[in-house]
Amino acid sequence: MKKIWWKEAVAYQVYPRSFKDSNGDGIGDINGVTSKLDYIKDLGIDVIWLSPVYKSPNDDNGYDISDYQDIMAEFGTMEDFDRLLAEVHARGMKLIIDLVINHTSDEHPWFVESKSSKDNPKRDWYIWSDDPTNWESIFGGSAWEYDKETKQYYLHLFSKKQPDLNWENQEVRKALFDMVNWWLDKGIDGFRVDAISHIKKDLTDVFDPEQKLYAPAWEKMMNVKGIQPLLAELRDRTLANRDIMTVGEANGVHVGDIEEWIGEKDGKFNMVFQFESLGLWDTDERTGINVPKLKEVLTRWQKGVEGKGWNALFIENHDKPRVVSTWGNDKEYWRESATAIACMYFFMQGTPFIYQGQEIGMTNAPFAELDHYNDIQTHNLYHNNLAGGMAHEAIMTLLGAKSRDHSRTPMQWDASFNAGFTDAWPWLMINPNHNKINVAAQQQDPRSVLSFYKQMIWLRKQMAVLVYGTYELYDVGHEAVYAYTREDENEKVLVVSNLAQFACDWDAPEDATLLLANYEDMDSTQLLPYEARVYKLTK
């Protein structure tokens, strides 16, 4: 198999607002990221994915862009970005950035012009209508916002301050492609492409007179028939013939679609973040993980993509609560569940992504008041449920399980005041458990979550079978145990993770060499709660 750098890489997502504050204003910034590059390199990372730092009014934490070719003042300057890029490259790593081209901010000059009058040349750069449907936005409430000056409504699948671009307009596409090439010419190494499966719209009406509130617009607006020519033009005009890495955020894309999305012959991206496993997070309570369903979904993607494309492997990102608090046990078995879940996903076929703080087992935060939350989606969820009659206490329980802010609390560098993130009042509450869960403490502990991640990364880099080998689900007779093999012509590896908080009977394979484990004292007849092991098997 041909070796490709982005297949062999391990990626690390940085959410800059929460990573490291360099200037004492309580907000993480670009220079803060630069100051921690040695930490990221020491972890074993090859590629950094930087969440948006573009100029933005910050309605959706930077995903509402008002200037694609400038930097948000809170994050620094373009000179700061250029220095970050140079320092990343100097350490032998690569940098990819978020590409947000389904929508802009309502403060982007394009939209300001579009909104100014019905006959403005940029009116058709966005989607306007005289008669709104009853579509619901992804953030809740109507997907249409009324403009009283021109007496029409514009479409926004997300926040009302994020109007959707009209990808049917050739001038829009050219402007976006010119911008993409500007960044590539600057020397970045690729993109994570935000909400890209939403760019093609199905504008037929979904009004249901029996439905009192709204019909989810995104169910009609993801992976719509006719999207592929738009994606092909994006690829051919910008991404093709460049040695870069591209990852599409692909809500609504299924295994049967992979030839067109990530196929070796006609794929538009190198890989996609699929949403089928993401859906397993969506519980109203902290109920653990449905292991049989997880095995079904991930195995379907492993086998469906094998030999045709490439997977993006992940268990956390900036849009979901912390996995150890959702799929694991962040109390009695915090370290064990953090490492078992990590081992479960990390050695599958694909490029592993680690979200900042995941590598030290950061947990959901004990937000007690609505004011503790910053995220617009969280606030909308609260007010929409309150208007629908749900009690305050019930909504707060819901937010405690589902809010995106749990993954956005500042990075916990040490046990000092404000976790070493800032000397000022932080933009979002710091998790009080930072005095126990932090980088500094774990760097000195060979049994820490951080040390386990370093061992996983090292092991993957030593064994080609863990990159290119085939995947097969391995049945051990327990639905709570996720086990699989990776095999090539030379080697075979068995990965075993008990994802339950109880022990399971286990027959250790004969003539097997233990490569990695998250327990020191092991039993050949059982797997302890959240125990993970990696074996090299005799072929």
Secondary structure, 3 states (H helix, E strand, C coil): CCCCHHHHCCEEEECHHHCCCCCCCCCCCHHHHHHCHHHHHHHCCCEEEECCCEECCCCCCCCCCCEEEEECHHHCCHHHHHHHHHHHHHCCCEEEEEEECCECCCCCHHHHHHHHCCCCCCHHHECEECCCCCEECCCCCECEEEECCCCEEEECCCCCCCCEECCCCHHHHHHHHHHHHHHHHHCCCEEEEECHHHCCCCCCCCCCCCCCCCEEHHHCCCCCCCHHHHHHHHHHHHHCCCCCEEEEEECCCCHHHHHHHHCCCCCCCCEEEECCCHHHHCCCCCCCCCHHHHHHHHHHHHHHHCCCCCCEECCCCCCCCCHHHHCCCCCCCHHHHHHHHHHHHHCCCCEEEEECCHHHCCCCCCCCCHHHCCCHHHHHHHHHHHHCCCCHHHHHHHHHHHCHHHHCCCCCCCCCHHHHCCCCCCCCCCCHHHHCCCHHHHHCCCCCHHHHHHHHHHHHHHCCHHHHCEEEECCCCCCCEEEEEEECCCCEEEEEEECCCCCEECCCCCCCEEEEECCCCCECCEECCCCEEEEEECC
